[in-house]
C-alpha cells in the first residue's frame, strides 16, 4: 500500500484551474518524481499535498487516513515534511536555530537534532552559529533539507532542490536522497526540472502539462524517447 494516494484532485487559484484530475502515489522506499516545464502545476501539486493549497475536488490519503481537510500543521505532525522551492530558510536565524524550527511538530521528548543530520550534511556542523543568510545557495538548500529531516518525516516533499545550485552540491543532495530511499523508512516526492537528476533518482514519475498528467510510468520509461516528447510539448 502506498504511503500517499492522491486521487483525481482539482486545484484552482480564483477562477484559474491549476490542476485537473491529477492522481499520484508515493511508496515507502521509493522516489516519485513530478516532471514538467514551468507553470504546469508541479508546485501546486506539492502545495496541495502539504496543505498549503486547498483542493476543489478529489482526495488525498496519507498513511491510510484522508487528510484533505487537515491543516498544514496537522499534516506536519502526521509526518509530512516540505522542502519548498526557493528554500525559505530564516536568513536572520543561525543554522542551529533554523534546524530547531523543525521541532514545532514534534513531541517534546523528541525535540533534538539527530547526529545523522551532520553525517548527511557535514558542512552544517561547522556552521551552526552562522546566520542562514550568510550561507551560499547550495548550503541553504542543504539546510532546508536538514530542517525537514529534523521532523522525522514519513513523507518528504522536495520542490526543485537543484534550482540555482552548483553541480558539486547537486551531487551531494543526490547522494542524500539515494541514502534516504535505501533505508526504506520514508516515501519521497521530488519535483524537478533537471531531467538527468530526476532520471537517476526516480522509481516512478508523472509528467504534468497544463495542469493534467500527460504521462505516468516507472523509471525504465524515463530512458525512452516518449518522455522528452512530453516534456517539450
C-alpha positions in Angstrom: 0.0 0.0 0.0 1.2 3.5 -0.8 2.1 5.9 1.9 0.5 8.7 -0.2 -2.5 8.4 -2.5 -3.6 11.5 -4.4 -6.8 10.8 -6.4 -8.2 13.0 -9.1 -7.6 16.3 -7.4 -8.5 19.7 -8.9 -6.9 22.9 -7.7 -8.0 26.5 -8.5 -6.4 29.9 -8.0 -9.5 32.1 -8.2 -11.2 31.2 -11.5 -8.0 29.7 -12.9 -7.6 25.9 -12.8 -4.1 24.9 -11.8 -4.7 21.1 -11.6 -7.3 18.9 -13.2 -8.0 15.3 -12.1 -4.4 14.7 -11.1 -3.5 11.4 -9.3 -0.2 10.3 -8.0 1.1 7.7 -5.4 4.2 7.6 -3.3 5.5 4.4 -1.7 7.9 4.0 1.2 11.5 3.4 0.0 10.8 4.9 -3.4 11.1 8.3 -5.1 8.1 9.6 -7.1 9.2 12.3 -9.5 6.9 15.1 -10.8 8.3 16.5 -14.1 7.2 19.3 -16.4 8.0 22.7 -17.7 7.5 25.9 -15.6 3.9 26.8 -14.9 2.3 23.4 -15.5 1.2 22.8 -11.9 4.1 21.0 -10.2 4.4 23.3 -7.2 0.6 23.5 -6.9 0.5 19.7 -6.5 3.2 19.7 -3.8 1.4 22.6 -2.0 -1.9 20.7 -2.1 -0.2 17.6 -0.6 1.4 19.7 2.2 -1.9 21.5 2.9 -0.8 25.0 1.7 -3.4 25.0 -1.1 -6.9 23.6 -0.8 -8.3 21.1 -3.3 -11.6 21.7 -5.0 -12.2 18.0 -5.8 -10.7 14.6 -5.3 -9.0 13.1 -2.3 -5.6 12.9 -0.6 -4.9 9.9 1.7 -1.7 9.6 3.8 -0.8 6.6 5.8 -4.3 5.3 5.4 -6.1 8.4 6.5 -7.9 11.1 4.5 -6.1 14.4 5.1 -7.6 16.9 2.6 -9.3 18.7 5.4 -6.3 18.8 7.8 -4.3 21.9 8.3 -0.7 22.2 7.2 0.4 21.9 10.9 -1.7 18.7 11.4 -0.2 17.2 8.3 3.3 18.0 9.5 2.6 16.3 12.8 1.3 13.3 10.9 4.7 13.1 9.2 4.7 15.2 6.0 7.7 17.5 5.6 8.1 20.0 2.8 11.3 21.5 1.4 9.9 24.4 -0.5 11.0 25.9 -3.8 13.4 28.7 -3.0 14.4 27.0 0.3 12.7 29.6 2.5 15.2 29.4 5.4 15.2 32.1 8.0 18.0 34.4 7.0 18.4 36.2 10.4 18.4 32.9 12.4 21.5 30.8 12.9 21.9 27.4 11.2 21.1 25.8 14.6 18.0 27.9 15.1 16.8 27.1 11.6 17.2 23.4 12.3 15.3 23.8 15.6 12.3 25.3 13.8 11.7 21.7 12.7 10.8 20.9 16.3 7.4 22.7 16.1 5.5 19.5 15.1 7.5 17.1 17.4 6.6 15.9 20.9 8.8 17.5 23.5 10.7 14.3 24.2 12.0 14.1 20.6 13.0 17.7 20.2 16.6 17.2 19.3 18.8 17.4 16.2 19.8 13.8 15.3 23.5 13.2 14.8 22.6 11.8 11.5 21.8 15.3 10.2 25.5 16.2 10.4 26.5 12.9 8.8 24.3 13.7 5.8 25.3 17.3 5.7 28.8 17.7 7.3 29.1 21.3 6.3 26.3 22.3 8.6 28.1 21.1 11.7 30.8 23.8 11.4 28.3 26.5 10.6 25.8 26.1 13.5 26.4 29.6 14.7 26.4 31.3 11.3 23.3 33.1 10.1 21.3 31.4 7.5 21.5 34.4 5.2 25.3 34.2 5.2 25.3 30.7 3.6 25.7 30.0 -0.1 22.7 28.9 -2.1 23.8 25.3 -2.0 24.4 25.4 1.7 21.0 26.9 2.3 19.4 24.1 0.3 21.2 21.6 2.4 20.0 23.4 5.5 16.4 23.4 4.2 16.5 19.6 3.6 18.1 19.0 7.0 15.4 21.1 8.7 12.8 18.9 7.1 14.6 15.8 8.3 14.7 17.0 11.9 10.9 16.5 11.7 11.4 12.7 11.3 9.1 12.6 8.3 7.3 9.6 6.8 6.9 11.6 3.6 9.5 14.1 2.3 8.3 16.6 -0.4 11.2 18.2 -2.3 10.3 21.1 -4.6 13.1 21.7 -7.2 16.0 21.1 -4.8 18.6 21.6 -7.6 17.4 25.0 -8.6 20.3 27.5 -8.7 22.6 25.0 -7.0 26.2 24.4 -8.0 27.0 20.9 -9.5 29.0 19.6 -6.6 26.2 20.2 -4.1 23.7 18.7 -6.6 25.7 15.5 -6.3 25.7 15.8 -2.5 21.9 16.2 -2.5 21.5 13.3 -4.9 23.5 11.0 -2.6 21.4 12.1 0.4 18.2 11.3 -1.4 19.6 7.9 -2.5 20.5 7.1 1.1 17.1 8.1 2.4 15.4 6.0 -0.2 17.6 3.0 0.5 16.7 2.9 4.2 13.1 2.2 3.3 11.7 4.4 6.1 10.0 7.2 4.1 8.3 8.0 0.8 9.9 10.8 -1.3 8.1 13.0 -3.8 10.5 15.1 -5.9 9.5 18.0 -8.2 12.3 18.5 -10.7 13.1 20.2 -13.9 16.7 18.9 -14.2 15.9 15.8 -16.2 19.1 13.9 -15.7 18.9 14.3 -11.9 15.3 13.1 -12.0 16.1 10.2 -14.2 18.9 8.9 -11.9 16.6 9.1 -8.8 13.0 8.4 -9.9 11.4 5.0 -9.3 8.2 6.3 -10.7 7.2 9.5 -12.4 4.4 11.7 -13.7 4.7 14.4 -16.3 2.4 17.4 -15.9 1.3 19.5 -18.8 -1.2 22.4 -18.4 -2.4 21.0 -15.1 -3.0 17.5 -16.3 -1.0 14.3 -16.3 0.3 13.7 -19.8 2.4 10.6 -18.9 2.9 8.4 -15.9 5.2 5.3 -15.7 8.2 3.7 -13.9 11.9 4.5 -14.2 12.5 2.4 -17.2 10.3 4.6 -19.3 12.5 7.6 -18.4 15.0 6.2 -20.9 12.6 6.1 -23.7 12.1 8.7 -26.4 8.4 9.4 -25.4 9.4 11.2 -22.3 11.3 14.0 -24.0 8.4 14.5 -26.3 6.1 15.0 -23.3 8.5 17.5 -21.7 8.8 19.7 -24.7 5.1 20.0 -25.6 
